[in-house]
Amino acid sequence: MNAEVLIVGAGPAGLTAAVVLAQRGRTVVIVDAQPEGANTSRAAVVHSRTLEVLEPYGVAGKMAAHGVHTPVFTIRDRDKVLVPVPFDGLPTAYPYTLMISQADTEAYLLARLEELGGKVIRPARVTTVEQDADGVTAVLDDGERIRAAYVIGADGLHSTVRQSAGIGFTGGTYAESFVLADVRLTGGVPRNEVILYFSPAGLVVVAPLPGGLHRIVATVDEAPKEPGIPFVQHLLDTRGPEAEPARVEELVWSSRFRVHHRIADTYRQGRVLLAGDAAHVHSPAGGQGMNLGIDDAVHLGEALARVLGGEPGDLLDAYAATRRPQAEQVVALAGRLTALATAASGRRVLRNLALALAGRIPAVRKRLAWQLSGLNRRQPMASVARTPSSTSGVDSTGSADSDSRANAC
């Protein structure tokens, strides 16, 4: 064996799984097909539950210190507030949405992995994965073979690991394309709020980032390959605030992508396990994609560490059985938000009236806060819950065109 666990894909989910396993004393090899810094799929939202599950692994505090804390998520129709979703009353050490670029999230995870003695082998493209009774063998494009007891596929939408295992990826693709841009803005956009704007022209998400930037995510019928300032400005002019319009002063980075809504038919096939975008992809509405993937990775890493330590292998079945229904709930929530945002103009008045009425009900706002923050996933299933033996030795050093792996918010 080259390692106990081979992880394919060094995005947030793959890096998180590597950190969990390495901190728990397991030998890990992690490979990624892309050269360093070449991943253009950029999530920016980190929710409360994600910070909670990362806290024992020495990265949550550093991320929280770097990112922008936004205590409220608001659904608006231009200037009209439809549903405010406050996070500041949630029972967590992280009562906010943390806005931080995926590049920084990956950097903190990679730094922690290197502290634990690990590293990412890149560029290293896995072409096939074969398993037998004793382990798995992955073949790289240069002919090298890596042998491990288990393999985690965290290699995104077009996962080679998932395809090699013959696991179906059921779902479809949204008709619209999505635009993603990081810009400097002036005008009527707050710095302490993530806003999902509805309009007859479609949705646009505007959220603050560190360094005085804002993240823009929008649906369009057909996006240009490299959206420029005029295109992004038009999105804000037709969908964003009207009373005090937002003005794009600088475009730092932009991209376009298609979004799929798919879930793997199973998260486990023998010694092959899936996490992150290899297991589920969906609309960026609500900013759930990367968060769910990191949550997957922590649960899977902890379950695998216990199995490799001699506990029953059905812990991995429990991982697959519990995580997939949670993905179904997240995909459904993102789909509902997308459908609401892209409702036909003739249904706009009725939609706005219904949302405004619902937004006045405290129980509705609280439920949305629990769902969006991920705290509704907090209670672990008994079969995969931590036990004293599974947590012993954990070093809690932390304080409290892309069509590929994008769940862009």
C-alpha positions in Angstrom: 0.0 0.0 0.0 1.2 3.5 -0.8 -1.4 4.9 1.7 -4.4 3.9 3.7 -6.5 6.5 1.8 -6.0 8.0 -1.6 -7.9 11.2 -2.1 -8.5 12.4 -5.7 -9.2 16.1 -5.9 -7.7 18.9 -3.8 -10.5 21.3 -3.6 -12.1 22.2 -0.3 -13.7 18.7 0.2 -10.6 16.8 -0.7 -8.3 18.9 1.4 -10.7 18.7 4.4 -10.8 14.9 4.2 -7.0 14.9 4.0 -6.7 17.1 7.1 -9.2 15.0 9.1 -7.4 11.8 8.3 -3.9 13.1 8.8 -4.8 14.7 12.1 -6.2 11.3 13.2 -2.9 9.6 12.3 -3.9 7.9 9.0 -1.6 7.8 6.0 -3.0 9.8 3.1 -2.0 10.5 -0.5 -3.9 13.4 -2.2 -3.6 14.1 -5.9 -5.1 16.8 -8.1 -5.2 17.1 -11.9 -4.8 20.9 -11.9 -1.6 22.9 -11.5 -1.5 24.9 -8.4 -3.8 27.9 -8.5 -5.5 26.8 -11.7 -9.0 26.1 -10.2 -11.4 28.7 -11.5 -14.4 27.4 -9.5 -14.7 29.9 -6.7 -17.1 29.6 -3.8 -17.2 32.4 -1.3 -19.8 31.6 1.3 -18.9 29.7 4.5 -21.8 29.0 6.8 -22.0 28.5 10.6 -22.1 24.7 10.5 -19.0 24.5 8.3 -17.0 26.5 10.7 -18.2 24.3 13.6 -17.1 21.1 11.9 -13.8 22.6 10.9 -13.1 23.9 14.4 -11.4 20.8 15.8 -9.0 20.7 12.8 -7.2 24.0 13.3 -8.6 26.2 10.5 -12.0 27.7 11.5 -10.5 30.4 13.7 -8.1 31.6 11.0 -10.8 31.7 8.4 -13.1 33.6 10.7 -10.4 36.1 11.5 -9.8 36.8 7.8 -13.3 36.8 6.2 -16.1 39.3 6.3 -18.9 38.5 8.9 -22.4 39.1 7.5 -25.1 38.6 10.1 -28.0 38.7 7.7 -29.1 37.2 4.4 -31.8 39.1 2.6 -34.1 38.3 -0.3 -35.1 41.5 -2.1 -37.0 42.5 -5.2 -34.9 45.5 -6.2 -35.2 47.8 -3.2 -38.1 46.0 -1.5 -37.1 43.7 1.3 -39.1 40.4 0.9 -37.5 38.1 3.5 -34.8 39.0 6.0 -32.9 36.0 7.4 -30.9 37.0 10.5 -28.1 34.7 11.7 -27.0 36.7 14.7 -29.4 35.0 17.1 -28.4 31.4 16.2 -27.0 29.3 19.0 -23.5 28.9 17.6 -20.0 30.4 18.1 -20.3 31.6 14.5 -23.6 33.5 14.2 -23.0 34.9 10.7 -22.2 34.0 7.1 -18.5 34.2 6.6 -17.5 35.7 3.2 -14.1 34.4 2.2 -12.8 33.4 -1.2 -12.4 29.7 -2.1 -8.7 30.4 -2.8 -8.3 31.5 0.8 -10.3 28.6 2.2 -8.1 26.1 0.3 -5.0 28.0 1.4 -5.9 27.6 5.1 -6.8 23.9 4.6 -3.6 23.2 2.7 -1.4 25.0 5.3 -3.0 22.8 8.0 -2.4 19.7 5.9 1.3 20.7 5.5 1.6 21.3 9.2 0.4 17.7 9.7 3.1 16.4 7.2 0.9 16.1 4.2 1.1 17.6 0.7 -0.8 17.6 -2.6 0.7 15.8 -5.6 -0.1 17.9 -8.7 -0.6 17.9 -11.5 -1.5 14.2 -11.3 -4.5 13.1 -13.3 -6.2 9.8 -12.3 -7.4 7.9 -15.4 -8.9 4.8 -13.9 -9.6 3.3 -10.5 -10.0 -0.4 -9.9 -10.8 -2.1 -6.6 -10.5 -5.6 -5.3 -11.1 -7.3 -2.0 -7.9 -5.8 -0.4 -7.8 -2.3 -1.8 -7.9 0.0 -4.7 -5.4 0.8 -7.5 -5.5 4.2 -9.2 -3.6 4.6 -12.5 -2.3 8.1 -13.3 -1.9 9.5 -16.8 1.9 9.0 -16.7 1.3 5.3 -15.9 2.2 5.5 -12.2 0.0 3.3 -10.0 -1.1 4.2 -6.5 -2.4 1.6 -4.1 -4.6 2.3 -1.1 -7.1 0.6 1.1 -9.8 3.2 0.2 -10.2 6.0 -2.3 -12.2 9.2 -1.8 -13.5 10.7 -5.0 -13.5 14.5 -4.4 -12.8 15.2 -8.1 -15.9 17.3 -9.0 -18.7 17.1 -11.5 -16.9 15.0 -14.0 -15.5 12.7 -11.4 -13.2 9.9 -12.8 -13.5 8.1 -9.5 -17.3 8.1 -9.6 -17.3 7.0 -13.3 -14.8 4.3 -12.7 -17.0 2.8 -10.0 -20.0 2.9 -12.3 -22.0 5.2 -10.0 -24.8 7.0 -11.7 -25.2 10.8 -11.3 -28.9 11.5 -11.6 -30.3 14.9 -12.4 -30.1 17.6 -15.1 -28.8 21.0 -16.1 -30.3 24.4 -15.6 -31.2 26.1 -18.9 -29.6 29.4 -17.8 -25.9 30.0 -17.6 -24.4 31.7 -14.5 -22.0 34.7 -14.4 -19.5 35.1 -11.6 -17.5 38.2 -10.9 -15.5 39.9 -8.2 -15.7 43.7 -8.4 -15.2 46.9 -6.5 -18.5 48.7 -6.1 -19.7 52.1 -5.0 -23.3 53.0 -4.3 -26.2 51.4 -2.4 -24.8 47.9 -1.5 -24.2 47.3 2.2 -21.0 45.7 3.5 -22.6 43.6 6.2 -25.3 41.7 4.2 -25.6 39.0 1.6 -28.4 39.9 -0.8 -30.3 37.8 -3.2 -32.0 40.2 -5.6 -35.1 39.0 -7.5 -36.2 41.0 -10.6 -38.1 40.3 -13.9 -34.7 40.0 -15.6 -33.5 37.2 -13.2 -31.6 36.9 -10.0 -28.3 38.4 -8.9 -26.5 37.8 -5.6 -24.3 40.6 -4.2 -22.1 39.7 -1.2 -19.1 41.4 0.4 -15.6 39.9 0.3 -12.4 40.8 2.1 -10.4 43.6 0.7 -13.3 45.8 -0.2 -14.6 43.5 -3.0 -18.0 42.2 -3.7 -19.0 38.9 -5.3 -21.6 39.0 -8.0 -23.5 35.9 -9.1 -26.3 36.1 -11.7 -28.3 33.9 -14.0 -28.4 34.9 -17.7 -29.7 33.2 -20.8 -26.2 33.1 -22.4 -23.2 34.6 -20.7 -20.1 35.9 -22.6 -17.0 33.9 -22.1 -15.3 36.6 -20.1 -18.0 39.0 -18.7 -16.7 42.5 -18.6 -17.6 45.7 -16.7 -20.4 46.8 -19.0 -22.0 43.3 -18.8 -21.8 43.2 -15.0 -23.0 46.8 -14.7 -26.0 46.0 -16.8 -26.9 43.1 -14.4 -26.8 45.4 -11.5 -28.7 48.2 -13.3 -31.6 45.8 -14.2 -31.7 43.6 -11.1 -29.9 45.4 -8.2 -30.8 48.4 -6.1 -32.7 51.3 -7.8 -32.9 54.1 -5.2 -29.1 54.2 -4.9 -27.7 52.2 -7.8 -24.5 50.2 -7.4 -21.6 51.2 -9.7 -18.8 48.8 -10.8 -15.5 50.7 -10.4 -13.2 47.7 -11.1 -13.5 44.1 -12.3 -11.0 41.9 -10.6 -12.0 38.5 -12.0 -15.0 37.0 -13.9 -16.2 33.7 -15.3 -19.2 31.9 -16.6 -20.5 28.4 -16.0 -23.4 26.1 -16.4 -25.0 24.6 -13.3 -26.2 21.1 -12.9 -28.5 19.7 -10.3 -27.4 16.1 -9.8 -26.8 13.6 -6.9 -24.8 10.4 -7.0 -26.9 7.3 -6.9 -24.8 6.1 -4.0 -21.9 7.6 -2.0 -20.2 4.3 -1.5 -19.3 1.4 -3.9 -17.1 -1.0 -2.0 -13.8 0.8 -1.2 -14.8 3.8 -3.3 -16.4 6.7 -1.5 -17.6 10.1 -2.7 -17.7 13.6 -1.2 -18.3 17.1 -2.4 -19.1 18.0 -6.0 -18.4 14.4 -7.1 -21.4 13.4 -5.0 -23.8 16.4 -5.5 -24.0 19.6 -7.5 -26.8 22.2 -7.6 -27.7 25.9 -8.0 -25.5 28.4 -6.1 -28.7 30.0 -4.7 -28.3 29.9 -0.9 -24.5 29.3 -1.1 -24.6 25.6 0.0 -22.3 23.7 -2.4 -18.9 24.0 -0.8 -20.3 23.9 2.7 -22.1 20.6 2.1 -18.9 19.2 0.5 -16.8 20.2 3.5 -19.4 18.7 5.8 -19.3 15.5 3.8 -15.5 15.4 4.1 -15.4 15.8 7.8 -18.0 13.0 8.4 -16.3 10.7 5.9 -12.8 11.4 7.2 -13.9 10.6 10.8 -15.7 7.5 9.7 -12.8 6.2 7.7 -10.3 6.9 10.5 -12.4 4.8 12.8 -12.7 2.0 10.3 -9.0 2.0 9.6 -8.6 1.9 13.4 -10.5 -1.4 13.6 -14.1 -0.3 14.0 -16.8 -1.9 11.8 -16.9 -1.2 8.1 -20.6 -0.5 8.2 -19.7 3.0 9.5 -19.0 3.8 5.8 -22.5 2.5 4.9 -23.9 4.8 7.5 -22.0 7.7 6.0 -23.5 7.0 2.6 -27.0 6.4 4.0 -27.1 9.7 6.0 -25.3 12.1 3.7 -27.2 11.5 0.5 -30.6 12.5 2.0 -29.0 15.7 3.3 -27.8 16.4 -0.2 -31.3 15.9 -1.5 -32.6 18.5 1.0 -29.9 21.0 0.0 -30.5 20.5 -3.7 -34.3 20.9 -3.2 -33.7 24.2 -1.2 -31.4 25.6 -3.8 -33.8 24.6 -6.6 -36.7 26.3 -4.8 -34.7 29.5 -4.4 -33.7 29.4 -8.0 -37.3 28.8 -9.2 -38.6 31.7 -7.1 -35.9 34.0 -8.4 -36.5 33.1 -12.0 -40.3 33.2 -11.8 -42.1 34.5 -14.9 -42.9 38.3 -14.7 -46.6 37.5 -14.6 -46.2 35.7 -11.3 -43.9 38.3 -9.8 -46.6 40.2 -7.8 -48.0 37.0 -6.3 -44.6 35.7 -5.5 -43.5 38.9 -3.8 -46.7 39.1 -1.8 -46.4 35.5 -0.6 -42.7 36.0 0.4 -43.3 39.3 2.1 -46.1 37.8 4.2 -43.9 34.7 5.0 -41.0 37.0 5.9 -43.0 38.6 8.7 -43.4 35.3 10.5 -40.5 34.7 13.0 -40.8 30.9 12.6 -40.3 31.2 8.9 -37.2 33.4 9.3 -35.8 31.0 11.9 -36.3 28.0 9.8 -34.6 29.6 6.8 -31.7 30.6 9.1 -31.3 27.1 10.3 -31.4 25.7 6.8 -29.1 28.2 5.2 -26.6 28.1 8.1 -26.4 24.3 7.9 -27.3 24.0 11.6 -30.2 21.8 10.7 -27.4 19.2 9.9 -25.8 19.6 13.3 -27.2 16.5 15.1 -25.0 13.6 14.0 -26.6 10.2 13.3 -25.9 7.7 16.1 -24.0 5.3 13.9 -21.5 7.9 12.8 -21.4 10.2 15.9 -18.1 10.8 17.6 -17.3 8.6 20.5 -14.6 9.2 23.1 -12.3 6.7 21.4 -12.8 8.4 18.0 -11.9 11.9 19.3 -9.0 11.0 21.4 -5.7 12.5 20.1 -7.5 15.1 18.0 -5.5 18.3 18.1 -8.0 21.1 18.5 -5.5 23.9 17.6 -7.9 26.1 15.9 -10.1 28.7 17.4 -13.4 28.7 17.7 -15.4 29.0 -19.7 -15.8 26.8 -15.9 -18.5 24.2 -16.2 -16.7 21.9 -13.9 -16.8 22.0 -10.1 -18.6 25.3 -9.5 -21.1 25.8 -6.8 -20.1 29.4 -7.0 -21.5 30.9 -3.9 
